Amino acid sequence: MSYGRPPPDVEGMTSLKVDNLTYRTSPETLRRVFEKYGRVGDVYIPRDRYTKESRGFAFVRFHDKRDAEDAMDAMDGALLDGRELRVQMARYGRPPDSHYGRRGAPPR
C-alpha cells in the first residue's frame, strides 16, 4: 500500500479516483471494499502537505481494466463510512499551468 509515493511499477494498471471520503477512511478499508471486483494493485490516499490529513479522495489501481470498470459501476454512489462515494476513471497528467493547485504555497 502506498502512503507517500506511487508504487514502483504502475504500468498497465487502471486507476480509479474515489471522491467524498471521510478523513478516517483508511487504505486498508478501500482495498477490502474494492477487491470484491478484482485484483487491486495499489491504494493511495493523498495527504495534505502540512497537516498530513487525508484530502478526502483516493486512487485505487486495478491490474485489469475490466475489473476497474466493474468497480466503478458498482461503487459510484455506494455508501462508505456514511458518505456517498463518487468514483470515476482517473485522469493522468498535470495541468499546463504548473502553479495550479498550489494555493497558499510559499513562493520559491
Secondary structure, 3 states (H helix, E strand, C coil): CECCCCCCCCCCCEEEEEECCCCCCCHHHHHHHHHHHCCEEEEECCECCCCCCECCEEEEEECCHHHHHHHHHHHCCCEECCEECEEEECCCCCCCCCCCCCCCCCCC
